[in-house]
């Protein structure tokens, strides 16, 4: 799965990451970043609250899980999984970090 950063300047391949994490910078600022296999930290997005940042992290996990289900299913299941992905207004194999 690919992740498009909040500023739309970076595309990150989830297969090349060690982890994705939240970072709290202050009471008014929290963000999401990831570390690549070669140990580079990549900034993905920033939010006003830690709660919103954690929600976005959960959205990334949900998108990843749905995409894995799509990859591992037979054709009939793929159609149903694809319908679920589209119902959630997501694109298969891509997650865009939201602005807010």
MDAnalysis code that builds the backbone (N, CA, C; Angstrom):
import MDAnalysis as mda
import numpy as np

u = mda.Universe.empty(300, n_residues=100, atom_resindex=np.repeat(np.arange(100), 3), trajectory=True)
u.add_TopologyAttr("name", ["N", "CA", "C"] * 100)
u.add_TopologyAttr("resid", np.arange(1, 101))
u.add_TopologyAttr("resname", ["UNK", "UNK", "UNK", "UNK", "UNK", "UNK", "UNK", "UNK", "UNK", "UNK", "UNK", "UNK", "UNK", "UNK", "UNK", "UNK", "UNK", "UNK", "UNK", "UNK", "UNK", "UNK", "UNK", "UNK", "UNK", "UNK", "UNK", "UNK", "UNK", "UNK", "UNK", "UNK", "UNK", "UNK", "UNK", "UNK", "UNK", "UNK", "UNK", "UNK", "UNK", "UNK", "UNK", "UNK", "UNK", "UNK", "UNK", "UNK", "UNK", "UNK", "UNK", "UNK", "UNK", "UNK", "UNK", "UNK", "UNK", "UNK", "UNK", "UNK", "UNK", "UNK", "UNK", "UNK", "UNK", "UNK", "UNK", "UNK", "UNK", "UNK", "UNK", "UNK", "UNK", "UNK", "UNK", "UNK", "UNK", "UNK", "UNK", "UNK", "UNK", "UNK", "UNK", "UNK", "UNK", "UNK", "UNK", "UNK", "UNK", "UNK", "UNK", "UNK", "UNK", "UNK", "UNK", "UNK", "UNK", "UNK", "UNK", "UNK"])
u.atoms.positions = np.array([
    [0.852, -1.177, 0.000],
    [0.000, 0.000, 0.000],
    [0.892, 1.233, 0.000],
    [0.435, 2.258, -0.677],
    [1.143, 3.530, -0.729],
    [0.445, 4.541, 0.177],
    [1.238, 5.426, 0.784],
    [0.705, 6.509, 1.605],
    [1.160, 7.822, 0.993],
    [0.200, 8.715, 0.727],
    [0.506, 10.053, 0.232],
    [0.531, 10.999, 1.424],
    [1.633, 11.731, 1.601],
    [1.779, 12.620, 2.762],
    [0.766, 13.762, 2.716],
    [0.566, 14.368, 3.864],
    [-0.391, 15.463, 4.007],
    [-0.062, 16.622, 3.071],
    [1.224, 16.936, 2.903],
    [1.615, 18.045, 2.034],
    [1.660, 17.650, 0.555],
    [1.329, 16.380, 0.269],
    [1.267, 15.836, -1.095],
    [2.623, 15.857, -1.803],
    [3.705, 15.918, -1.025],
    [5.057, 15.937, -1.597],
    [5.794, 14.615, -1.472],
    [5.217, 13.643, -0.750],
    [5.882, 12.362, -0.548],
    [4.901, 11.219, -0.738],
    [5.374, 10.170, -1.403],
    [4.633, 8.918, -1.494],
    [5.520, 7.866, -0.838],
    [4.962, 7.177, 0.148],
    [5.726, 6.196, 0.912],
    [5.120, 4.815, 0.664],
    [5.980, 3.852, 0.363],
    [5.540, 2.472, 0.174],
    [5.605, 1.774, 1.525],
    [4.479, 1.291, 1.990],
    [4.406, 0.644, 3.302],
    [5.347, -0.555, 3.402],
    [5.646, -1.200, 2.280],
    [6.555, -2.350, 2.292],
    [7.981, -1.961, 2.671],
    [8.309, -0.669, 2.583],
    [9.662, -0.201, 2.877],
    [9.785, 0.463, 4.242],
    [8.799, 0.227, 5.107],
    [8.796, 0.870, 6.425],
    [9.003, -0.131, 7.546],
    [9.626, 0.347, 8.619],
    [9.743, -0.440, 9.839],
    [8.505, -0.197, 10.698],
    [8.118, 1.077, 10.848],
    [6.935, 1.407, 11.632],
    [6.409, 2.796, 11.282],
    [5.150, 3.038, 11.693],
    [4.510, 4.348, 11.625],
    [4.154, 4.709, 13.063],
    [4.382, 5.957, 13.441],
    [4.166, 6.350, 14.829],
    [3.547, 7.739, 14.932],
    [2.976, 8.021, 16.104],
    [2.495, 9.371, 16.395],
    [3.547, 10.071, 17.249],
    [3.600, 11.391, 17.110],
    [4.534, 12.212, 17.879],
    [3.772, 13.399, 18.444],
    [3.910, 13.654, 19.732],
    [3.288, 14.822, 20.339],
    [4.360, 15.885, 20.514],
    [4.162, 17.023, 19.820],
    [5.138, 18.109, 19.878],
    [4.800, 19.113, 20.966],
    [3.502, 19.351, 21.167],
    [3.013, 20.259, 22.211],
    [1.532, 19.951, 22.400],
    [0.872, 20.677, 23.299],
    [-0.558, 20.460, 23.513],
    [-1.370, 20.804, 22.269],
    [-0.840, 21.677, 21.417],
    [-1.555, 22.124, 20.223],
    [-1.070, 21.464, 18.939],
    [-0.117, 20.555, 19.031],
    [0.461, 20.010, 17.807],
    [0.916, 18.571, 17.997],
    [0.454, 17.713, 17.102],
    [0.803, 16.303, 17.118],
    [0.968, 15.869, 15.670],
    [1.774, 14.833, 15.425],
    [2.008, 14.437, 14.049],
    [2.188, 12.948, 13.870],
    [2.277, 12.551, 12.608],
    [2.521, 11.167, 12.229],
    [3.787, 11.129, 11.391],
    [4.648, 10.169, 11.721],
    [5.853, 9.958, 10.923],
    [6.105, 8.456, 10.824],
    [7.049, 8.097, 9.991],
    [7.394, 6.685, 9.833],
    [8.909, 6.556, 9.682],
    [9.392, 5.366, 9.922],
    [10.799, 5.071, 9.726],
    [10.959, 4.037, 8.629],
    [11.864, 4.321, 7.707],
    [12.104, 3.427, 6.581],
    [13.083, 2.326, 6.972],
    [13.228, 1.349, 6.092],
    [14.150, 0.236, 6.354],
    [15.590, 0.706, 6.529],
    [15.947, 1.831, 5.886],
    [17.305, 2.366, 6.068],
    [17.350, 3.422, 7.169],
    [16.342, 3.371, 8.078],
    [16.279, 4.173, 9.305],
    [16.156, 5.679, 9.071],
    [15.511, 6.076, 7.987],
    [15.209, 7.485, 7.767],
    [13.827, 7.793, 8.307],
    [13.708, 8.870, 9.091],
    [12.391, 9.281, 9.575],
    [11.723, 10.129, 8.504],
    [10.467, 9.808, 8.204],
    [9.720, 10.506, 7.164],
    [8.471, 11.109, 7.800],
    [8.332, 12.414, 7.710],
    [7.174, 13.142, 8.246],
    [5.996, 12.938, 7.299],
    [4.835, 12.576, 7.838],
    [3.661, 12.337, 7.005],
    [2.561, 13.375, 7.180],
    [2.376, 13.889, 8.398],
    [1.310, 14.858, 8.611],
    [1.296, 15.405, 10.018],
    [0.517, 16.477, 10.215],
    [0.463, 17.169, 11.501],
    [-0.976, 17.561, 11.809],
    [-1.359, 17.461, 13.102],
    [-2.729, 17.739, 13.529],
    [-2.747, 18.559, 14.807],
    [-3.901, 19.155, 15.077],
    [-4.054, 20.032, 16.241],
    [-4.083, 19.274, 17.557],
    [-4.532, 18.004, 17.528],
    [-4.641, 17.252, 18.778],
    [-4.028, 15.861, 18.629],
    [-3.596, 15.318, 19.742],
    [-3.081, 13.955, 19.768],
    [-4.196, 12.963, 19.421],
    [-5.415, 13.266, 19.850],
    [-6.560, 12.398, 19.566],
    [-6.771, 12.251, 18.050],
    [-6.720, 13.372, 17.320],
    [-6.905, 13.316, 15.866],
    [-5.763, 12.530, 15.213],
    [-4.567, 12.717, 15.707],
    [-3.416, 11.994, 15.162],
    [-3.610, 10.493, 15.324],
    [-4.095, 10.075, 16.482],
    [-4.341, 8.647, 16.712],
    [-5.462, 8.121, 15.830],
    [-6.472, 8.955, 15.560],
    [-7.546, 8.557, 14.646],
    [-6.987, 8.290, 13.247],
    [-6.107, 9.161, 12.780],
    [-5.506, 8.989, 11.455],
    [-4.664, 7.720, 11.422],
    [-3.928, 7.446, 12.493],
    [-3.141, 6.217, 12.559],
    [-4.057, 4.995, 12.454],
    [-5.203, 5.033, 13.126],
    [-6.168, 3.936, 13.033],
    [-6.731, 3.809, 11.618],
    [-6.944, 4.935, 10.941],
    [-7.420, 4.904, 9.558],
    [-6.395, 4.238, 8.637],
    [-5.123, 4.534, 8.868],
    [-4.062, 3.904, 8.070],
    [-4.097, 2.393, 8.282],
    [-4.229, 1.979, 9.540],
    [-4.285, 0.549, 9.851],
    [-5.496, -0.107, 9.197],
    [-6.648, 0.549, 9.257],
    [-7.862, -0.003, 8.651],
    [-7.710, -0.131, 7.137],
    [-7.120, 0.874, 6.504],
    [-6.896, 0.816, 5.057],
    [-5.933, -0.315, 4.709],
    [-4.881, -0.463, 5.496],
    [-3.919, -1.541, 5.270],
    [-4.593, -2.910, 5.390],
    [-5.401, -3.073, 6.421],
    [-6.084, -4.344, 6.650],
    [-7.032, -4.677, 5.493],
    [-7.811, -3.689, 5.039],
    [-8.711, -3.920, 3.914],
    [-7.945, -4.279, 2.643],
    [-6.828, -3.610, 2.423],
    [-6.032, -3.899, 1.228],
    [-5.411, -5.287, 1.291],
    [-4.987, -5.719, 2.467],
    [-4.454, -7.076, 2.615],
    [-5.550, -8.107, 2.344],
    [-6.760, -7.820, 2.815],
    [-7.879, -8.715, 2.543],
    [-8.133, -8.798, 1.037],
    [-8.024, -7.667, 0.367],
    [-8.229, -7.634, -1.077],
    [-7.163, -8.460, -1.793],
    [-5.915, -8.329, -1.364],
    [-4.808, -9.077, -1.974],
    [-4.963, -10.582, -1.787],
    [-5.462, -11.001, -0.648],
    [-5.454, -12.416, -0.279],
    [-6.759, -13.143, -0.571],
    [-7.713, -12.507, -1.181],
    [-9.012, -13.141, -1.381],
    [-9.184, -13.627, -2.820],
    [-10.166, -14.494, -3.004],
    [-10.471, -14.949, -4.351],
    [-11.314, -13.888, -5.051],
    [-11.649, -14.125, -6.295],
    [-12.316, -13.085, -7.097],
    [-13.653, -12.632, -6.515],
    [-14.451, -13.544, -6.041],
    [-15.760, -13.167, -5.491],
    [-15.567, -12.316, -4.229],
    [-14.655, -12.748, -3.358],
    [-14.379, -11.972, -2.145],
    [-13.752, -10.620, -2.490],
    [-12.944, -10.576, -3.550],
    [-12.319, -9.314, -3.948],
    [-13.369, -8.266, -4.301],
    [-14.412, -8.688, -4.988],
    [-15.474, -7.754, -5.362],
    [-16.132, -7.176, -4.107],
    [-16.436, -8.032, -3.144],
    [-17.069, -7.565, -1.904],
    [-16.131, -6.660, -1.101],
    [-14.858, -7.032, -1.033],
    [-13.879, -6.215, -0.308],
    [-13.699, -4.869, -0.998],
    [-13.654, -4.882, -2.325],
    [-13.521, -3.642, -3.081],
    [-14.731, -2.735, -2.849],
    [-15.917, -3.304, -2.787],
    [-17.116, -2.520, -2.486],
    [-16.999, -1.869, -1.109],
    [-16.479, -2.613, -0.121],
    [-16.312, -2.062, 1.233],
    [-15.304, -0.919, 1.237],
    [-14.226, -1.073, 0.477],
    [-13.207, -0.019, 0.390],
    [-13.808, 1.239, -0.231],
    [-14.519, 1.075, -1.331],
    [-15.112, 2.220, -2.012],
    [-16.212, 2.869, -1.174],
    [-16.949, 2.063, -0.401],
    [-17.999, 2.588, 0.477],
    [-17.404, 3.529, 1.525],
    [-16.185, 3.250, 1.956],
    [-15.500, 4.091, 2.947],
    [-14.780, 5.270, 2.296],
    [-15.035, 5.502, 0.987],
    [-14.401, 6.583, 0.221],
    [-12.880, 6.475, 0.211],
    [-12.390, 5.232, 0.188],
    [-10.954, 4.997, 0.096],
    [-10.629, 4.481, -1.296],
    [-9.368, 4.610, -1.668],
    [-8.887, 4.064, -2.924],
    [-8.110, 2.792, -2.617],
    [-8.284, 1.754, -3.423],
    [-7.511, 0.528, -3.181],
    [-6.009, 0.798, -3.273],
    [-5.270, 0.281, -2.304],
    [-3.808, 0.297, -2.263],
    [-3.189, 1.680, -2.077],
    [-4.015, 2.693, -1.737],
    [-3.510, 4.052, -1.506],
    [-4.211, 4.626, -0.280],
    [-3.458, 5.311, 0.590],
    [-4.058, 6.057, 1.692],
    [-3.492, 7.461, 1.637],
    [-4.386, 8.462, 1.600],
    [-3.953, 9.847, 1.603],
    [-4.102, 10.412, 3.011],
    [-3.002, 10.921, 3.563],
    [-3.046, 11.534, 4.893],
    [-3.979, 12.760, 4.810],
    [-5.036, 12.811, 5.649],
    [-5.987, 13.917, 5.572],
    [-5.397, 15.248, 6.024],
    [-5.969, 16.319, 5.468],
    [-5.535, 17.673, 5.828],
    [-5.834, 17.973, 7.297],
    [-7.028, 17.682, 7.720],
    [-7.460, 17.988, 9.090],
    [-7.800, 16.730, 9.831],
])
